[in-house]
Amino acid sequence: MRTSSNPAFRNLPNGQGNGYATFDRQGGAMSGASAYADTRASQVDPGRAGGGERPITIDDVVMKTGLSAGTALVLGTLTAVSGLYALALPAFIVGFVVSLVLIFKPQWSGAPLVLLYSAAMGVALGGISGVFNDIYPGIALQAIVGTAGVFLGMLVVYKTGAVRVTPRFTKWLMGALIGVVVLMLFNLVMSLFGINTGLRDGGPLAIGFSLLVIGVAAFSLLLDFDQADNAIRGGAPAKFAWYIAFGLMTTLVWLYIEILRLLSYLRSD
């Protein structure tokens, strides 16, 4: 099974059993692990559903992901409308801590922690979006529509096999992800010394960098879909759908923030 750029999905099972449902994508779903996966010290394997356990289905994934995204959307909207922007920072801290717990303790994944993560990030994004929306009216709705559009578009790309998730593709995407993270850290360090690298100042270079990051985040969704497909094919327990929902939410949060940032650059011009 290939690994994902999303840390949450690196802990999905790698069984090759026949699940109850898949994303209807043919070819390469059960290829060998990429070179990046070999760097992992350990892998969490939830195994196949045992006696008395129901195997995970596509409906489980869709329902849990929809509930998680809906929770984030509702609380984010309430936070933005109420003007409680000060809640953004503490909510982000809570979401970050919960995400670390779920990444390192995937066996704890379930409705309480995953929905807590979604709620916390919803409040955090709601506060951030509210601030941006006060400066650029309507930008939050544009970012939401843009994120939903990218998600649906990449799902269509995955299901039709227009872009196949092969080991080579995974290695390329992992290289791009590492490059993006290095540039972000470089920009952060330079900013601490008052040096403007141009990556986040709203100029042409910043717009180009945001497009690159959005592209990497969008293609990361393909790996996430593939990992979810593998979990279904591997016959993982139904309860693991909450962990898959968490993994998809982390990518969507990242994608939304980058789209919001890009729109702010374009609106400022």
C-alpha atoms as an extended CHARMM CRD file, in Angstrom:
* protein
*
       269  EXT
         1         1  MET       CA              0.0000000000        0.0000000000        0.0000000000  PROA      1               0.0000000000
         2         2  ARG       CA              1.2810000000        3.4610000000       -0.8440000000  PROA      2               0.0000000000
         3         3  THR       CA              1.6580000000        6.0440000000        1.8470000000  PROA      3               0.0000000000
         4         4  SER       CA             -0.0550000000        9.4220000000        1.9040000000  PROA      4               0.0000000000
         5         5  SER       CA              1.3200000000       12.9100000000        2.3400000000  PROA      5               0.0000000000
         6         6  ASN       CA             -1.3450000000       13.2360000000        5.0070000000  PROA      6               0.0000000000
         7         7  PRO       CA              0.1770000000       11.9430000000        8.2720000000  PROA      7               0.0000000000
         8         8  ALA       CA             -3.1440000000       10.6090000000        9.4360000000  PROA      8               0.0000000000
         9         9  PHE       CA             -3.5320000000        8.2660000000        6.4670000000  PROA      9               0.0000000000
        10        10  ARG       CA             -0.0910000000        6.7490000000        6.8660000000  PROA      10              0.0000000000
        11        11  ASN       CA             -1.6220000000        4.5980000000        9.5990000000  PROA      11              0.0000000000
        12        12  LEU       CA             -4.2620000000        2.9490000000        7.4190000000  PROA      12              0.0000000000
        13        13  PRO       CA             -4.2420000000       -0.8320000000        6.8590000000  PROA      13              0.0000000000
        14        14  ASN       CA             -2.4570000000       -2.4650000000        3.9680000000  PROA      14              0.0000000000
        15        15  GLY       CA             -4.5130000000       -5.6090000000        3.6410000000  PROA      15              0.0000000000
        16        16  GLN       CA             -5.6330000000       -6.8210000000        0.2390000000  PROA      16              0.0000000000
        17        17  GLY       CA             -8.9690000000       -8.3120000000        1.1110000000  PROA      17              0.0000000000
        18        18  ASN       CA            -12.1920000000       -7.5390000000       -0.7070000000  PROA      18              0.0000000000
        19        19  GLY       CA            -14.0940000000       -4.7740000000        1.0440000000  PROA      19              0.0000000000
        20        20  TYR       CA            -17.8010000000       -4.2020000000        0.7920000000  PROA      20              0.0000000000
        21        21  ALA       CA            -17.3520000000       -1.1080000000       -1.3810000000  PROA      21              0.0000000000
        22        22  THR       CA            -14.6470000000        0.8970000000       -3.1120000000  PROA      22              0.0000000000
        23        23  PHE       CA            -14.2600000000        4.1210000000       -5.0300000000  PROA      23              0.0000000000
        24        24  ASP       CA            -14.6590000000        2.0910000000       -8.2540000000  PROA      24              0.0000000000
        25        25  ARG       CA            -11.1590000000        2.8790000000       -9.4210000000  PROA      25              0.0000000000
        26        26  GLN       CA             -9.2000000000        0.2280000000      -11.3540000000  PROA      26              0.0000000000
        27        27  GLY       CA             -5.4910000000       -0.2860000000      -11.6000000000  PROA      27              0.0000000000
        28        28  GLY       CA             -2.6510000000       -0.0050000000       -9.1080000000  PROA      28              0.0000000000
        29        29  ALA       CA             -4.7580000000        0.0810000000       -5.9740000000  PROA      29              0.0000000000
        30        30  MET       CA             -2.6170000000       -2.5360000000       -4.3250000000  PROA      30              0.0000000000
        31        31  SER       CA              0.8830000000       -1.6470000000       -5.5280000000  PROA      31              0.0000000000
        32        32  GLY       CA              3.9550000000       -1.8500000000       -3.3050000000  PROA      32              0.0000000000
        33        33  ALA       CA              4.9220000000        0.8210000000       -0.8010000000  PROA      33              0.0000000000
        34        34  SER       CA              6.8360000000        3.8560000000       -1.9620000000  PROA      34              0.0000000000
        35        35  ALA       CA             10.3470000000        4.7250000000       -0.7880000000  PROA      35              0.0000000000
        36        36  TYR       CA              8.9100000000        7.2260000000        1.6310000000  PROA      36              0.0000000000
        37        37  ALA       CA              6.9360000000        4.5540000000        3.4330000000  PROA      37              0.0000000000
        38        38  ASP       CA             10.1780000000        2.7330000000        4.1400000000  PROA      38              0.0000000000
        39        39  THR       CA             11.3300000000        5.6580000000        6.2930000000  PROA      39              0.0000000000
        40        40  ARG       CA              8.4820000000        5.1060000000        8.7120000000  PROA      40              0.0000000000
        41        41  ALA       CA              9.6940000000        3.4670000000       11.9100000000  PROA      41              0.0000000000
        42        42  SER       CA              6.3780000000        1.7250000000       12.4090000000  PROA      42              0.0000000000
        43        43  GLN       CA              2.9240000000        1.4080000000       10.8820000000  PROA      43              0.0000000000
        44        44  VAL       CA             -0.3420000000        1.1390000000       12.7410000000  PROA      44              0.0000000000
        45        45  ASP       CA             -2.4080000000       -1.6870000000       11.2680000000  PROA      45              0.0000000000
        46        46  PRO       CA             -6.0410000000       -1.8430000000       12.4260000000  PROA      46              0.0000000000
        47        47  GLY       CA             -6.3190000000       -5.1970000000       10.6650000000  PROA      47              0.0000000000
        48        48  ARG       CA             -9.4290000000       -6.7450000000        9.2060000000  PROA      48              0.0000000000
        49        49  ALA       CA            -12.8100000000       -6.6810000000       10.8710000000  PROA      49              0.0000000000
        50        50  GLY       CA            -13.0200000000       -9.6170000000       13.2520000000  PROA      50              0.0000000000
        51        51  GLY       CA            -15.9160000000      -11.6660000000       14.4620000000  PROA      51              0.0000000000
        52        52  GLY       CA            -18.8250000000       -9.4780000000       15.4470000000  PROA      52              0.0000000000
        53        53  GLU       CA            -17.3260000000       -6.4500000000       13.6420000000  PROA      53              0.0000000000
        54        54  ARG       CA            -18.7150000000       -5.0090000000       10.4410000000  PROA      54              0.0000000000
        55        55  PRO       CA            -16.2110000000       -4.1990000000        7.6650000000  PROA      55              0.0000000000
        56        56  ILE       CA            -15.9280000000       -0.5570000000        6.6450000000  PROA      56              0.0000000000
        57        57  THR       CA            -17.9370000000        0.5780000000        3.6000000000  PROA      57              0.0000000000
        58        58  ILE       CA            -17.9050000000        3.6430000000        1.3850000000  PROA      58              0.0000000000
        59        59  ASP       CA            -21.1100000000        4.7920000000        3.0980000000  PROA      59              0.0000000000
        60        60  ASP       CA            -19.2750000000        4.8200000000        6.4340000000  PROA      60              0.0000000000
        61        61  VAL       CA            -16.5480000000        7.0370000000        5.0050000000  PROA      61              0.0000000000
        62        62  VAL       CA            -18.9920000000        9.4230000000        3.3230000000  PROA      62              0.0000000000
        63        63  MET       CA            -21.2230000000        9.7850000000        6.3820000000  PROA      63              0.0000000000
        64        64  LYS       CA            -18.3770000000       10.3250000000        8.8690000000  PROA      64              0.0000000000
        65        65  THR       CA            -16.5600000000       12.7540000000        6.5950000000  PROA      65              0.0000000000
        66        66  GLY       CA            -19.7700000000       14.6500000000        5.8790000000  PROA      66              0.0000000000
        67        67  LEU       CA            -20.5880000000       14.8980000000        9.5850000000  PROA      67              0.0000000000
        68        68  SER       CA            -17.0700000000       16.1170000000       10.3840000000  PROA      68              0.0000000000
        69        69  ALA       CA            -17.0830000000       18.7060000000        7.6000000000  PROA      69              0.0000000000
        70        70  GLY       CA            -20.5870000000       19.8130000000        8.5370000000  PROA      70              0.0000000000
        71        71  THR       CA            -19.5570000000       20.3200000000       12.1610000000  PROA      71              0.0000000000
        72        72  ALA       CA            -16.6170000000       22.4810000000       11.1090000000  PROA      72              0.0000000000
        73        73  LEU       CA            -18.7690000000       24.4860000000        8.6860000000  PROA      73              0.0000000000
        74        74  VAL       CA            -21.5530000000       25.1920000000       11.1810000000  PROA      74              0.0000000000
        75        75  LEU       CA            -19.2620000000       26.2230000000       14.0410000000  PROA      75              0.0000000000
        76        76  GLY       CA            -17.0550000000       28.2080000000       11.6830000000  PROA      76              0.0000000000
        77        77  THR       CA            -20.0660000000       30.1270000000       10.4000000000  PROA      77              0.0000000000
        78        78  LEU       CA            -21.3390000000       30.8100000000       13.9200000000  PROA      78              0.0000000000
        79        79  THR       CA            -17.9130000000       32.0740000000       14.9910000000  PROA      79              0.0000000000
        80        80  ALA       CA            -17.6060000000       34.3900000000       11.9940000000  PROA      80              0.0000000000
        81        81  VAL       CA            -21.1540000000       35.7390000000       12.3020000000  PROA      81              0.0000000000
        82        82  SER       CA            -20.8920000000       36.3030000000       16.0680000000  PROA      82              0.0000000000
        83        83  GLY       CA            -17.5960000000       38.1500000000       15.7250000000  PROA      83              0.0000000000
        84        84  LEU       CA            -15.8830000000       35.9770000000       18.3490000000  PROA      84              0.0000000000
        85        85  TYR       CA            -12.6050000000       36.0730000000       16.4370000000  PROA      85              0.0000000000
        86        86  ALA       CA            -10.5670000000       35.8570000000       19.6530000000  PROA      86              0.0000000000
        87        87  LEU       CA            -11.5560000000       32.2020000000       19.9280000000  PROA      87              0.0000000000
        88        88  ALA       CA             -9.5180000000       31.3520000000       16.8430000000  PROA      88              0.0000000000
        89        89  LEU       CA             -6.1480000000       30.9500000000       18.5850000000  PROA      89              0.0000000000
        90        90  PRO       CA             -7.2600000000       28.7820000000       21.5360000000  PROA      90              0.0000000000
        91        91  ALA       CA             -9.4230000000       26.7070000000       19.1850000000  PROA      91              0.0000000000
        92        92  PHE       CA             -6.4880000000       26.1840000000       16.8480000000  PROA      92              0.0000000000
        93        93  ILE       CA             -4.3280000000       25.0260000000       19.7620000000  PROA      93              0.0000000000
        94        94  VAL       CA             -7.0140000000       22.5440000000       20.8240000000  PROA      94              0.0000000000
        95        95  GLY       CA             -7.3540000000       21.2640000000       17.2630000000  PROA      95              0.0000000000
        96        96  PHE       CA             -3.5990000000       20.9240000000       16.8780000000  PROA      96              0.0000000000
        97        97  VAL       CA             -3.2560000000       18.9480000000       20.1180000000  PROA      97              0.0000000000
        98        98  VAL       CA             -6.1570000000       16.6520000000       19.2110000000  PROA      98              0.0000000000
        99        99  SER       CA             -4.6560000000       16.0680000000       15.7580000000  PROA      99              0.0000000000
       100       100  LEU       CA             -1.3600000000       14.9920000000       17.3120000000  PROA      100             0.0000000000
       101       101  VAL       CA             -3.1980000000       12.6090000000       19.6330000000  PROA      101             0.0000000000
       102       102  LEU       CA             -5.0860000000       11.0400000000       16.7270000000  PROA      102             0.0000000000
       103       103  ILE       CA             -1.9950000000       10.7660000000       14.5340000000  PROA      103             0.0000000000
       104       104  PHE       CA              0.0420000000        8.9700000000       17.1920000000  PROA      104             0.0000000000
       105       105  LYS       CA             -2.8900000000        7.1160000000       18.7850000000  PROA      105             0.0000000000
       106       106  PRO       CA             -5.1700000000        6.1970000000       15.8490000000  PROA      106             0.0000000000
       107       107  GLN       CA             -6.8200000000        3.5270000000       17.9640000000  PROA      107             0.0000000000
       108       108  TRP       CA             -8.4260000000        6.3710000000       19.9110000000  PROA      108             0.0000000000
       109       109  SER       CA            -10.1550000000        7.6660000000       16.8050000000  PROA      109             0.0000000000
       110       110  GLY       CA            -13.8910000000        7.8490000000       17.1890000000  PROA      110             0.0000000000
       111       111  ALA       CA            -16.7350000000       10.3280000000       17.1090000000  PROA      111             0.0000000000
       112       112  PRO       CA            -15.6900000000       12.2640000000       20.2760000000  PROA      112             0.0000000000
       113       113  LEU       CA            -12.1130000000       13.1350000000       19.2810000000  PROA      113             0.0000000000
       114       114  VAL       CA            -12.6820000000       13.4970000000       15.5350000000  PROA      114             0.0000000000
       115       115  LEU       CA            -15.7000000000       15.7430000000       16.0260000000  PROA      115             0.0000000000
       116       116  LEU       CA            -13.7650000000       17.7090000000       18.6660000000  PROA      116             0.0000000000
       117       117  TYR       CA            -11.0060000000       18.2670000000       16.1100000000  PROA      117             0.0000000000
       118       118  SER       CA            -13.5510000000       19.3360000000       13.4910000000  PROA      118             0.0000000000
       119       119  ALA       CA            -15.2950000000       21.6660000000       15.9230000000  PROA      119             0.0000000000
       120       120  ALA       CA            -12.0500000000       23.2600000000       17.0970000000  PROA      120             0.0000000000
       121       121  MET       CA            -10.7410000000       23.7970000000       13.5690000000  PROA      121             0.0000000000
       122       122  GLY       CA            -14.1540000000       25.0950000000       12.5350000000  PROA      122             0.0000000000
       123       123  VAL       CA            -13.9950000000       27.7680000000       15.2340000000  PROA      123             0.0000000000
       124       124  ALA       CA            -10.3720000000       28.5700000000       14.3460000000  PROA      124             0.0000000000
       125       125  LEU       CA            -11.1120000000       28.8940000000       10.6360000000  PROA      125             0.0000000000
       126       126  GLY       CA            -14.2820000000       30.8270000000       11.4300000000  PROA      126             0.0000000000
       127       127  GLY       CA            -12.2980000000       33.4240000000       13.3660000000  PROA      127             0.0000000000
       128       128  ILE       CA             -9.6790000000       33.7200000000       10.6290000000  PROA      128             0.0000000000
       129       129  SER       CA            -12.3230000000       33.8800000000        7.9190000000  PROA      129             0.0000000000
       130       130  GLY       CA            -14.2280000000       36.5470000000        9.8300000000  PROA      130             0.0000000000
       131       131  VAL       CA            -11.1830000000       38.8010000000        9.9250000000  PROA      131             0.0000000000
       132       132  PHE       CA            -10.5410000000       38.3200000000        6.2020000000  PROA      132             0.0000000000
       133       133  ASN       CA            -14.2160000000       38.7790000000        5.3960000000  PROA      133             0.0000000000
       134       134  ASP       CA            -14.3070000000       42.1410000000        7.1930000000  PROA      134             0.0000000000
       135       135  ILE       CA            -11.4820000000       43.3190000000        4.9350000000  PROA      135             0.0000000000
       136       136  TYR       CA            -12.6540000000       41.5960000000        1.7330000000  PROA      136             0.0000000000
       137       137  PRO       CA            -16.4480000000       41.0800000000        1.9150000000  PROA      137             0.0000000000
       138       138  GLY       CA            -17.5500000000       37.7170000000        0.5280000000  PROA      138             0.0000000000
       139       139  ILE       CA            -14.0760000000       36.1590000000        0.5220000000  PROA      139             0.0000000000
       140       140  ALA       CA            -14.9900000000       33.4560000000        3.0640000000  PROA      140             0.0000000000
       141       141  LEU       CA            -17.8490000000       32.1480000000        0.9230000000  PROA      141             0.0000000000
       142       142  GLN       CA            -15.5720000000       32.1840000000       -2.1280000000  PROA      142             0.0000000000
       143       143  ALA       CA            -12.9630000000       30.1380000000       -0.2280000000  PROA      143             0.0000000000
       144       144  ILE       CA            -15.5890000000       27.6060000000        0.9030000000  PROA      144             0.0000000000
       145       145  VAL       CA            -16.9310000000       27.1840000000       -2.6240000000  PROA      145             0.0000000000
       146       146  GLY       CA            -13.3840000000       26.9300000000       -3.9710000000  PROA      146             0.0000000000
       147       147  THR       CA            -12.4320000000       24.2430000000       -1.4400000000  PROA      147             0.0000000000
       148       148  ALA       CA            -15.5770000000       22.2370000000       -2.1560000000  PROA      148             0.0000000000
       149       149  GLY       CA            -14.9330000000       22.5690000000       -5.8780000000  PROA      149             0.0000000000
       150       150  VAL       CA            -11.3690000000       21.3000000000       -5.5980000000  PROA      150             0.0000000000
       151       151  PHE       CA            -12.4740000000       18.3850000000       -3.4140000000  PROA      151             0.0000000000
       152       152  LEU       CA            -15.1970000000       17.2960000000       -5.8390000000  PROA      152             0.0000000000
       153       153  GLY       CA            -12.9310000000       17.8360000000       -8.8130000000  PROA      153             0.0000000000
       154       154  MET       CA            -10.1620000000       15.6650000000       -7.3850000000  PROA      154             0.0000000000
       155       155  LEU       CA            -12.7040000000       12.9910000000       -6.4430000000  PROA      155             0.0000000000
       156       156  VAL       CA            -13.8420000000       12.8780000000      -10.0800000000  PROA      156             0.0000000000
       157       157  VAL       CA            -10.2140000000       12.7400000000      -11.2080000000  PROA      157             0.0000000000
       158       158  TYR       CA             -9.5900000000        9.8160000000       -8.8620000000  PROA      158             0.0000000000
       159       159  LYS       CA            -12.7210000000        7.8470000000       -9.7510000000  PROA      159             0.0000000000
       160       160  THR       CA            -12.1950000000        8.2220000000      -13.4950000000  PROA      160             0.0000000000
       161       161  GLY       CA             -8.5180000000        7.2810000000      -13.2160000000  PROA      161             0.0000000000
       162       162  ALA       CA             -7.4700000000       10.4540000000      -15.0800000000  PROA      162             0.0000000000
       163       163  VAL       CA             -4.4990000000       10.6100000000      -12.7150000000  PROA      163             0.0000000000
       164       164  ARG       CA             -3.4240000000        7.2620000000      -11.3370000000  PROA      164             0.0000000000
       165       165  VAL       CA             -1.9380000000        7.0150000000       -7.8670000000  PROA      165             0.0000000000
       166       166  THR       CA              1.1940000000        5.0440000000       -8.7080000000  PROA      166             0.0000000000
       167       167  PRO       CA              4.3930000000        4.7020000000       -6.6570000000  PROA      167             0.0000000000
       168       168  ARG       CA              6.0800000000        7.1400000000       -9.0520000000  PROA      168             0.0000000000
       169       169  PHE       CA              3.2890000000        9.6850000000       -8.5970000000  PROA      169             0.0000000000
       170       170  THR       CA              3.5050000000        9.2790000000       -4.8190000000  PROA      170             0.0000000000
       171       171  LYS       CA              7.2660000000        9.8730000000       -4.8190000000  PROA      171             0.0000000000
       172       172  TRP       CA              6.8520000000       12.9800000000       -6.9740000000  PROA      172             0.0000000000
       173       173  LEU       CA              4.1360000000       14.3720000000       -4.7100000000  PROA      173             0.0000000000
       174       174  MET       CA              6.0970000000       13.6330000000       -1.5470000000  PROA      174             0.0000000000
       175       175  GLY       CA              9.0640000000       15.4990000000       -3.0230000000  PROA      175             0.0000000000
       176       176  ALA       CA              6.8280000000       18.4610000000       -3.8360000000  PROA      176             0.0000000000
       177       177  LEU       CA              5.3430000000       18.3920000000       -0.3270000000  PROA      177             0.0000000000
       178       178  ILE       CA              8.7670000000       18.3700000000        1.3180000000  PROA      178             0.0000000000
       179       179  GLY       CA              9.8520000000       21.2500000000       -0.9080000000  PROA      179             0.0000000000
       180       180  VAL       CA              6.7920000000       23.3030000000        0.0210000000  PROA      180             0.0000000000
       181       181  VAL       CA              7.3090000000       22.6790000000        3.7410000000  PROA      181             0.0000000000
       182       182  VAL       CA             10.9880000000       23.6550000000        3.5030000000  PROA      182             0.0000000000
       183       183  LEU       CA             10.0850000000       26.9020000000        1.7470000000  PROA      183             0.0000000000
       184       184  MET       CA              7.4380000000       27.6740000000        4.3780000000  PROA      184             0.0000000000
       185       185  LEU       CA              9.9080000000       27.1150000000        7.2000000000  PROA      185             0.0000000000
       186       186  PHE       CA             12.5230000000       29.1970000000        5.3790000000  PROA      186             0.0000000000
       187       187  ASN       CA             10.0320000000       32.0430000000        4.9790000000  PROA      187             0.0000000000
       188       188  LEU       CA              9.0880000000       31.8240000000        8.6590000000  PROA      188             0.0000000000
       189       189  VAL       CA             12.7000000000       31.9410000000        9.8540000000  PROA      189             0.0000000000
       190       190  MET       CA             13.5330000000       34.8490000000        7.5470000000  PROA      190             0.0000000000
       191       191  SER       CA             10.4750000000       36.7810000000        8.7140000000  PROA      191             0.0000000000
       192       192  LEU       CA             11.6790000000       36.5000000000       12.3060000000  PROA      192             0.0000000000
       193       193  PHE       CA             14.7450000000       38.4780000000       11.2350000000  PROA      193             0.0000000000
       194       194  GLY       CA             12.6760000000       41.0130000000        9.3380000000  PROA      194             0.0000000000
       195       195  ILE       CA             13.6590000000       39.6350000000        5.9190000000  PROA      195             0.0000000000
       196       196  ASN       CA             10.9240000000       39.5220000000        3.2670000000  PROA      196             0.0000000000
       197       197  THR       CA             11.3400000000       36.5190000000        0.9710000000  PROA      197             0.0000000000
       198       198  GLY       CA              8.3530000000       37.5000000000       -1.1530000000  PROA      198             0.0000000000
       199       199  LEU       CA              6.5860000000       34.1950000000       -0.5660000000  PROA      199             0.0000000000
       200       200  ARG       CA              3.8000000000       35.6260000000        1.5660000000  PROA      200             0.0000000000
       201       201  ASP       CA              3.6580000000       39.3610000000        0.7840000000  PROA      201             0.0000000000
       202       202  GLY       CA              0.8840000000       39.2650000000       -1.8010000000  PROA      202             0.0000000000
       203       203  GLY       CA              3.1590000000       39.9390000000       -4.7730000000  PROA      203             0.0000000000
       204       204  PRO       CA              3.4870000000       37.8970000000       -7.9940000000  PROA      204             0.0000000000
       205       205  LEU       CA              5.8750000000       35.4320000000       -6.3230000000  PROA      205             0.0000000000
       206       206  ALA       CA              3.4780000000       34.9830000000       -3.3940000000  PROA      206             0.0000000000
       207       207  ILE       CA              0.5750000000       34.3240000000       -5.7650000000  PROA      207             0.0000000000
       208       208  GLY       CA              2.6400000000       31.7580000000       -7.6520000000  PROA      208             0.0000000000
       209       209  PHE       CA              3.6910000000       30.0680000000       -4.4030000000  PROA      209             0.0000000000
       210       210  SER       CA              0.0800000000       29.9080000000       -3.1710000000  PROA      210             0.0000000000
       211       211  LEU       CA             -0.9750000000       28.2840000000       -6.4510000000  PROA      211             0.0000000000
       212       212  LEU       CA              1.8090000000       25.7330000000       -5.9910000000  PROA      212             0.0000000000
       213       213  VAL       CA              0.7310000000       24.9530000000       -2.4290000000  PROA      213             0.0000000000
       214       214  ILE       CA             -2.9130000000       24.6350000000       -3.4620000000  PROA      214             0.0000000000
       215       215  GLY       CA             -1.8650000000       22.2540000000       -6.2200000000  PROA      215             0.0000000000
       216       216  VAL       CA              0.1160000000       20.0860000000       -3.8140000000  PROA      216             0.0000000000
       217       217  ALA       CA             -2.7740000000       20.0470000000       -1.3280000000  PROA      217             0.0000000000
       218       218  ALA       CA             -5.2450000000       19.1650000000       -4.0860000000  PROA      218             0.0000000000
       219       219  PHE       CA             -3.1620000000       16.2500000000       -5.3710000000  PROA      219             0.0000000000
       220       220  SER       CA             -2.6950000000       15.0930000000       -1.7810000000  PROA      220             0.0000000000
       221       221  LEU       CA             -6.4340000000       14.4220000000       -1.8040000000  PROA      221             0.0000000000
       222       222  LEU       CA             -5.8100000000       11.7550000000       -4.4460000000  PROA      222             0.0000000000
       223       223  LEU       CA             -3.4940000000        9.9290000000       -2.0600000000  PROA      223             0.0000000000
       224       224  ASP       CA             -6.0620000000       10.2960000000        0.7090000000  PROA      224             0.0000000000
       225       225  PHE       CA             -8.7870000000        8.8140000000       -1.5020000000  PROA      225             0.0000000000
       226       226  ASP       CA             -6.4670000000        5.9590000000       -2.4370000000  PROA      226             0.0000000000
       227       227  GLN       CA             -5.6850000000        5.2120000000        1.1890000000  PROA      227             0.0000000000
       228       228  ALA       CA             -9.3820000000        5.2090000000        2.0500000000  PROA      228             0.0000000000
       229       229  ASP       CA            -10.0050000000        2.8690000000       -0.8820000000  PROA      229             0.0000000000
       230       230  ASN       CA             -7.2920000000        0.5380000000        0.3770000000  PROA      230             0.0000000000
       231       231  ALA       CA             -8.8370000000        0.4930000000        3.8420000000  PROA      231             0.0000000000
       232       232  ILE       CA            -12.1820000000       -0.5130000000        2.3490000000  PROA      232             0.0000000000
       233       233  ARG       CA            -10.6080000000       -3.1570000000        0.1390000000  PROA      233             0.0000000000
       234       234  GLY       CA             -8.6190000000       -4.4290000000        3.1110000000  PROA      234             0.0000000000
       235       235  GLY       CA            -11.7720000000       -4.9820000000        5.1560000000  PROA      235             0.0000000000
       236       236  ALA       CA            -10.8100000000       -2.6900000000        8.0480000000  PROA      236             0.0000000000
       237       237  PRO       CA            -13.3060000000       -2.3660000000       10.9220000000  PROA      237             0.0000000000
       238       238  ALA       CA            -16.1790000000        0.0770000000       10.3330000000  PROA      238             0.0000000000
       239       239  LYS       CA            -15.0690000000        2.2320000000       13.2670000000  PROA      239             0.0000000000
       240       240  PHE       CA            -11.9430000000        3.1530000000       11.3160000000  PROA      240             0.0000000000
       241       241  ALA       CA            -14.0900000000        5.3840000000        9.0970000000  PROA      241             0.0000000000
       242       242  TRP       CA            -13.7380000000        8.0770000000       11.7640000000  PROA      242             0.0000000000
       243       243  TYR       CA             -9.9800000000        8.0290000000       11.3290000000  PROA      243             0.0000000000
       244       244  ILE       CA            -10.3430000000        8.3220000000        7.5630000000  PROA      244             0.0000000000
       245       245  ALA       CA            -12.6910000000       11.2720000000        8.0720000000  PROA      245             0.0000000000
       246       246  PHE       CA            -10.0870000000       12.9130000000       10.2980000000  PROA      246             0.0000000000
       247       247  GLY       CA             -7.4060000000       12.4430000000        7.6550000000  PROA      247             0.0000000000
       248       248  LEU       CA             -9.5500000000       14.0400000000        4.9610000000  PROA      248             0.0000000000
       249       249  MET       CA            -10.3990000000       16.9370000000        7.2750000000  PROA      249             0.0000000000
       250       250  THR       CA             -6.7310000000       17.7640000000        7.8650000000  PROA      250             0.0000000000
       251       251  THR       CA             -6.1800000000       18.0990000000        4.1140000000  PROA      251             0.0000000000
       252       252  LEU       CA             -9.3490000000       20.1550000000        3.6510000000  PROA      252             0.0000000000
       253       253  VAL       CA             -8.3520000000       22.5420000000        6.4350000000  PROA      253             0.0000000000
       254       254  TRP       CA             -4.9630000000       23.0850000000        4.7980000000  PROA      254             0.0000000000
       255       255  LEU       CA             -6.5610000000       23.5460000000        1.3760000000  PROA      255             0.0000000000
       256       256  TYR       CA             -9.1060000000       26.0620000000        2.6780000000  PROA      256             0.0000000000
       257       257  ILE       CA             -6.4600000000       28.2020000000        4.3790000000  PROA      257             0.0000000000
       258       258  GLU       CA             -4.3500000000       28.3330000000        1.2200000000  PROA      258             0.0000000000
       259       259  ILE       CA             -7.3150000000       29.2140000000       -0.9940000000  PROA      259             0.0000000000
       260       260  LEU       CA             -8.3400000000       31.9460000000        1.4490000000  PROA      260             0.0000000000
       261       261  ARG       CA             -4.7990000000       33.3130000000        1.3840000000  PROA      261             0.0000000000
       262       262  LEU       CA             -4.6730000000       33.3020000000       -2.4220000000  PROA      262             0.0000000000
       263       263  LEU       CA             -8.0220000000       35.0720000000       -2.6960000000  PROA      263             0.0000000000
       264       264  SER       CA             -6.8150000000       37.7500000000       -0.2920000000  PROA      264             0.0000000000
       265       265  TYR       CA             -3.8040000000       38.3690000000       -2.5600000000  PROA      265             0.0000000000
       266       266  LEU       CA             -6.0150000000       38.6780000000       -5.6140000000  PROA      266             0.0000000000
       267       267  ARG       CA             -8.5630000000       40.8890000000       -3.8620000000  PROA      267             0.0000000000
       268       268  SER       CA             -5.8570000000       43.2100000000       -2.5260000000  PROA      268             0.0000000000
       269       269  ASP       CA             -4.7790000000       43.9430000000       -6.1130000000  PROA      269             0.0000000000
